[in-house]
Amino acid sequence: MKKENNNVGIVLAGGRSNRFGEPKAFFQDEATGKTWVELTVSKLMPFCELVFVSANHENYQKLVAIFRHHSAVQVIPDQIEFSDFGPLGGIYAVMIHAEAYQKANFLILPVDMPFLTSKEIERLEAHPNHFAKTAQASHYLVSNVPFSQEILYNLLQNEQHKVRALLEKLQTKPLVFKNELAFRNINRQNELF
């Protein structure tokens, strides 16, 4: 029997990374020598019972190899029928495998926000059904949402690809953060310098 109010993490690592020039999930952080996907998972672990890593079909095997010794990390590939639906398709694939966690909160992070810290994650964790917002942007991919498999399926069936559509259906509220830098998502390698 699962706990009533637990947290489950989702790391979105299935992006194509075209502008970045190489898969962001496997980009190595110079300071730690760890890949961005490993760093993102390690940031979520203190707050989550289990972390799911959303993968595409190209990077699935490599991600499985990275986390093969982590019993609290599961790598989930996109569903074939929704494999080109971006983050929404990845979240849906995870929800299919997370049916035992229907009462959990799902803390979602993208793999390309290397400046996020446990301080921001801890605050988000304390606010179920919220997404991160700063003065400059709404960060829909940094969110804390309830189990929503059926809503996701309906959105995908209707060709909806945006995470914002899910958050609107869930009536997810913005949670304002002051530290803009923490939420910088990196799309090109020169943005790191």
VEXZA-811679 format. One record per residue (C-alpha): residue in one letter; x negated, y negated, z. Coordinates in nm, 4 decimals, padded with zeros to 6 digits, always signed. Example, Ala and Ser with C-alpha at 12.3 -4.5 7.8 and 13.67 -1.06 7.14 Angstrom:
# residues 2
res	c1	c2	c3
a	-01.2300	+00.4500	+00.7800;
s	-01.3670	+00.1060	+00.7140;
END
This chain:
# residues 193
res	c1	c2	c3
m	+00.0000	+00.0000	+00.0000;
k	-00.1372	-00.3387	-00.1041;
k	-00.1393	-00.6405	+00.1215;
e	+00.1503	-00.8804	+00.0681;
n	-00.0577	-01.1946	+00.0192;
n	-00.3907	-01.1188	-00.1354;
n	-00.5922	-01.2860	-00.4086;
v	-00.7033	-01.1346	-00.7338;
g	-00.9542	-01.3075	-00.9606;
i	-00.9507	-01.3371	-01.3379;
v	-01.2643	-01.4469	-01.5227;
l	-01.1932	-01.5475	-01.8810;
a	-01.4928	-01.4107	-02.0727;
g	-01.3355	-01.3206	-02.4072;
g	-01.3876	-01.6473	-02.5955;
r	-01.5589	-01.6576	-02.9334;
s	-01.8173	-01.9245	-02.8295;
n	-01.8563	-02.0464	-03.1898;
r	-01.9763	-02.3980	-03.1019;
f	-02.2099	-02.2642	-02.8332;
g	-02.4068	-02.0490	-03.0779;
e	-02.4061	-01.7342	-02.8617;
p	-02.1540	-01.5664	-02.6289;
k	-02.1175	-01.7918	-02.3244;
a	-02.0497	-01.4946	-02.0970;
f	-02.4061	-01.3683	-02.1493;
f	-02.5842	-01.7039	-02.1360;
q	-02.8483	-01.6899	-01.8622;
d	-02.8645	-01.9506	-01.5917;
e	-03.2288	-02.0592	-01.5657;
a	-03.2198	-02.1117	-01.1888;
t	-03.0812	-01.7689	-01.0983;
g	-03.1532	-01.5533	-01.4030;
k	-02.7908	-01.4377	-01.3922;
t	-02.5457	-01.4580	-01.6785;
w	-02.2587	-01.7028	-01.6611;
v	-02.0109	-01.4171	-01.6293;
e	-02.2022	-01.2784	-01.3286;
l	-02.2147	-01.6222	-01.1670;
t	-01.8431	-01.6809	-01.2193;
v	-01.7544	-01.3405	-01.0744;
s	-01.9822	-01.4003	-00.7747;
k	-01.8092	-01.7352	-00.7079;
l	-01.4681	-01.5640	-00.6987;
m	-01.5656	-01.2569	-00.4950;
p	-01.5522	-01.4212	-00.1481;
f	-01.1891	-01.5183	-00.2127;
c	-01.0608	-01.2079	-00.3936;
e	-00.9943	-00.8448	-00.3190;
l	-01.0617	-00.7607	-00.6836;
v	-01.1906	-00.9536	-00.9863;
f	-01.0813	-00.8724	-01.3389;
v	-01.3024	-00.9838	-01.6274;
s	-01.1048	-01.0511	-01.9443;
a	-01.3069	-00.9303	-02.2451;
n	-01.2705	-00.9261	-02.6215;
h	-01.3357	-00.6078	-02.8164;
e	-01.6835	-00.7242	-02.9226;
n	-01.8177	-00.7912	-02.5722;
y	-01.6241	-00.5274	-02.3774;
q	-01.8966	-00.2584	-02.3620;
k	-02.1685	-00.5061	-02.2630;
l	-01.9506	-00.6463	-01.9840;
v	-01.8719	-00.2952	-01.8607;
a	-02.2471	-00.2247	-01.8475;
i	-02.3133	-00.5427	-01.6432;
f	-02.0484	-00.4589	-01.3822;
r	-02.0736	-00.0777	-01.3792;
h	-02.1962	-00.0762	-01.0169;
h	-01.9392	-00.3270	-00.8892;
s	-01.6375	-00.1357	-00.7583;
a	-01.4441	-00.4598	-00.7003;
v	-01.4852	-00.5744	-01.0636;
q	-01.2849	-00.4349	-01.3548;
v	-01.3424	-00.5333	-01.7180;
i	-01.0219	-00.5448	-01.9226;
p	-01.0215	-00.5717	-02.3042;
d	-00.7589	-00.7673	-02.4951;
q	-00.4474	-00.5787	-02.5977;
i	-00.4746	-00.4959	-02.9705;
e	-00.1495	-00.6726	-03.0616;
f	-00.2563	-00.9930	-02.8834;
s	-00.6319	-00.9850	-02.9423;
d	-00.6446	-01.3267	-03.1123;
f	-00.4252	-01.5102	-02.8634;
g	-00.7083	-01.6678	-02.6651;
p	-00.6995	-01.6986	-02.2864;
l	-00.3251	-01.6305	-02.2699;
g	-00.3753	-01.2922	-02.4363;
g	-00.6589	-01.2157	-02.1942;
i	-00.4512	-01.3051	-01.8899;
y	-00.1698	-01.0854	-02.0190;
a	-00.4062	-00.7881	-02.0658;
v	-00.5203	-00.8292	-01.7050;
m	-00.1624	-00.8519	-01.5736;
i	-00.0807	-00.5163	-01.7375;
h	-00.3610	-00.3599	-01.5303;
a	-00.2673	-00.5530	-01.2167;
e	+00.0840	-00.4221	-01.1550;
a	-00.0196	-00.3118	-00.8048;
y	-00.0814	-00.6807	-00.7288;
q	+00.2600	-00.8270	-00.8089;
k	+00.2635	-01.0178	-00.4782;
a	-00.0912	-01.1497	-00.5195;
n	-00.2134	-01.4914	-00.6220;
f	-00.4287	-01.4861	-00.9349;
l	-00.7268	-01.7216	-00.9241;
i	-00.8266	-01.7875	-01.2847;
l	-01.1626	-01.9318	-01.3925;
p	-01.3230	-01.9695	-01.7351;
v	-01.6764	-01.8458	-01.7830;
d	-01.8004	-02.1815	-01.9158;
m	-01.7744	-02.4030	-01.6049;
p	-02.1164	-02.3424	-01.4478;
f	-02.0889	-02.6420	-01.2109;
l	-01.7828	-02.5169	-01.0213;
t	-01.8632	-02.4388	-00.6596;
s	-01.7016	-02.2405	-00.3805;
k	-01.5747	-02.5725	-00.2407;
e	-01.3405	-02.6234	-00.5388;
i	-01.2402	-02.2570	-00.5488;
e	-01.1603	-02.2534	-00.1764;
r	-00.9350	-02.5568	-00.2165;
l	-00.7588	-02.4041	-00.5177;
e	-00.7132	-02.0765	-00.3281;
a	-00.5280	-02.2653	-00.0535;
h	-00.2736	-02.3967	-00.3066;
p	-00.0767	-02.1165	-00.4780;
n	+00.0809	-02.2029	-00.8140;
h	-00.1473	-02.5001	-00.8830;
f	-00.3982	-02.5870	-01.1547;
a	-00.6992	-02.8173	-01.1301;
k	-00.6709	-03.1763	-01.2463;
t	-00.9271	-03.4551	-01.2433;
a	-00.8983	-03.8207	-01.3439;
q	-01.0171	-03.7385	-01.6959;
a	-00.8392	-03.4092	-01.7716;
s	-00.6019	-03.1313	-01.6772;
h	-00.7985	-02.8080	-01.6380;
y	-00.5326	-02.5470	-01.7132;
l	-00.7856	-02.2622	-01.7181;
v	-00.8717	-02.3266	-01.3522;
s	-00.5564	-02.2169	-01.1799;
n	-00.3933	-02.0185	-00.9029;
v	-00.0800	-01.8502	-01.0382;
p	+00.1592	-01.5715	-00.9373;
f	+00.1960	-01.2397	-01.1190;
s	+00.3633	-01.3254	-01.4492;
q	+00.3392	-01.0307	-01.6886;
e	+00.6928	-01.0611	-01.8270;
i	+00.6685	-01.4364	-01.8873;
l	+00.3325	-01.3882	-02.0599;
y	+00.4720	-01.1166	-02.2839;
n	+00.7619	-01.3378	-02.3903;
l	+00.5299	-01.6299	-02.4659;
l	+00.2983	-01.4117	-02.6739;
q	+00.5917	-01.2571	-02.8616;
n	+00.6974	-01.6115	-02.9515;
e	+00.3484	-01.6919	-03.0864;
q	+00.2674	-01.9211	-02.7927;
h	-00.1096	-01.9315	-02.7396;
k	-00.1564	-02.2056	-02.4827;
v	-00.2095	-02.1492	-02.1096;
r	-00.0221	-02.4756	-02.0565;
a	+00.2956	-02.2998	-02.1785;
l	+00.2560	-02.0388	-01.9028;
l	+00.2007	-02.3041	-01.6373;
e	+00.5093	-02.4938	-01.7526;
k	+00.7221	-02.1763	-01.7274;
l	+00.5842	-02.1109	-01.3779;
q	+00.6308	-02.4764	-01.2789;
t	+00.2658	-02.4820	-01.1741;
k	+00.1691	-02.8129	-01.0163;
p	-00.1534	-03.0127	-01.0577;
l	-00.4039	-03.0168	-00.7739;
v	-00.6205	-03.3281	-00.8002;
f	-00.9961	-03.3003	-00.7531;
k	-01.2314	-03.5990	-00.7373;
n	-01.5517	-03.4265	-00.8527;
e	-01.5299	-03.4535	-01.2316;
l	-01.8700	-03.2895	-01.2877;
a	-01.7630	-02.9599	-01.1264;
f	-01.5004	-02.9114	-01.3979;
r	-01.7187	-02.9796	-01.7013;
n	-01.6741	-02.6964	-01.9460;
i	-01.9759	-02.6469	-02.1669;
n	-01.9057	-02.5973	-02.5368;
r	-02.2532	-02.6673	-02.6775;
q	-02.5899	-02.5786	-02.5271;
n	-02.7175	-02.9377	-02.5549;
e	-02.4455	-03.0416	-02.3076;
l	-02.6509	-02.8702	-02.0356;
f	-02.9304	-03.1272	-02.0591;
END
